[in-house]
């Protein structure tokens, strides 16, 4: 029961106010202290509001019962509304509202845009996406539909 409460506290800090976070994993191991980590392995799925993250493994790092960093590895997929991003590793910083997706290549698809690169960085506060070493295909007819 204490492990369940700890997992709830950890992932509550990832939620948007009033949203519910749903977490699934085949196996979970956590440190039952105010500072430590929770390790989720096997078919990891986290649904947080409009976003869904899947991976082979997820480690949530926390301090004073607040999650400050989440590292996901292996077949990482992030889906939010009409956007999908895929990579090998994703690092989330919930307190900063920032994320970084790495891999060879990382891929992003969204309304007529298909882009790939080495690193995708997303800042939710600024609503900015940065893609390093990007190659992209933009379909104009799909872009017109979004206006």
SULNORZI-V19450 format. One line per field, one symbol per residue. ss: DSSP state (h for helix, s for strand, l for the rest). phi: phi as a letter, one per 40 degrees, with the letter a starting at -180 (. if undefined). psi: psi as a letter, one per 40 degrees, with the letter a starting at -180 (. if undefined). Layout:
ss=???
phi=???
psi=???
//
This chain:
ss=lhhhhhhhhhhhllllllllssssllsssslllllsssssssssssssllsssssssssssssllsssssssssssssssllsssssssssssllllsssssssssssssllsssssssssssllllsssssllsssslhhhhhhll
phi=.ccccccccdccccccdgcbbbbbacabbbccbcbiabbbbgfcbbbbgcbbbbacabbbcbbfgbcbabbbbgfcbbbafcbbbbacbbbbbdccfbabbbibccbbbafgbbbaacabbbbcccfbbbbcfcbabbccccccccc
psi=ddddddddddedeeiiheihhhhhidihhihfiehaihhhihfhhhhgbeihhiidihhhhihffhheihhiihfhhhhhbehhiiadhhhhgddefiihhiihiiihhhgehhiiadhhhhhddefihhhhfihihhhdddddde.
//
